[in-house]
Amino acid sequence: MYTSYIGKKFLKLYNQKEQQNLTARQFFDKIMFPVFFDDARHLMHVGNSPFFQKPSPKLLKTGILKQQAQLQKLHADIENEPPNMAIYVGYAAKDIDGTTSGQQTEMDIKIDQEEMYASWIGEALGIGVSGGLVILTDKEEVLYTIFCGWKHYRDYLSQTPNVKDKQIETWNGHWLCQFVNKDINSDEIPEKINFETTEVQGNLAIPTKAWSEVIFAIAKKYPAEELLVYIYNLSQTNTTLGFIKLYLPQIQRLFELRDRIFIDKNETVLNDKEISQLETFYNLRNACKIGTIGLKAMEPKGLRMYLPIGTYMYAQGKPFKTIKIHF
């Protein structure tokens, strides 16, 4: 699974930066578990996993803490159970009755334990966007930036007990956008991020970033690059939109064109933040149907109301007036 690939790639980067030699299991136990799961409120949700279930009452009677019992169960399941979505993030259901059983195969695919632990790391580095989708990139600087935000999410939950937990992917989107908008490097990690919570079913939650705002932020950081990202959703039924190329130079050209045309009118045109927060004509699913995400996919919602009829599909503006000239 691609979550495993991302997890292993990040682990290699982490070991290089921190001069460590941790395995995926060691990273999970020493770095990830204390931040994500060693608390009543978790940072990430993996359906049907040991962290989603109550430990055995018999085990709890021995005096072991609930979180440690769940960790022991995860280790035991990874060691003894066949790979499944509860222990290998993004994989198929355990049996053919599960809603993701369509991913099952009779091929003998060897999946070792490191792959399964790495999938948890990779999922935790996903960027959640509107529409319930997650974006994964293998851009190393982006991965490390997101990782640096994990501990701050734990601090945020500790300070705001009335806010919904298990929103790591959504948090990553906010963290990345603020990191980019401050135009700082990986040595200047912000101490906190600023955003307003929203009410969801009577509870406060972190609002999900619009997909376009995240893409605009990435384009600002890497204006001359083309990045390949993986877009998916893990739920009762797993959804994969696949690998999509981001043509960031095209997207950045929107800002460059504005600066050239309106060079003397900075106060009357949209600034960078206002442009990045424009609602788009396409949602992310439909944008992916274009095949790639460039300037076309970032078309603002409502623009076609002003385009002359006949010049563009669904254009609603006034038609061009033609003038006959007699010689």
Secondary structure, DSSP 8 states (H G I E B T S, - for coil): -HHHHHHHHHHHHHHHHHT----HHHHIIIIIHHHHTSSSS-S---TTSGGGS---HHHHTTT--HHHHHHHHHHHHHHHS---TTTSTT---SSTTSTTGGG--SS-----HHHHHHHHHHHHT-EEETTTEEEEE--HHHHHHHHHHHHHHHHHHHH-TTB----HHHHHHHHHHHHHHTT--TTS--S------EEETTEEE-----HHHHHHHHHHHSTT-EEEEEEEE-SSS-EEEEEEEEEHHHHHHHHHHHHHHTTT-TTTS--HHHHHT--BSS-HHHHHHTSEESTGGG-BTTGGGTSBTTSSTT--B----------
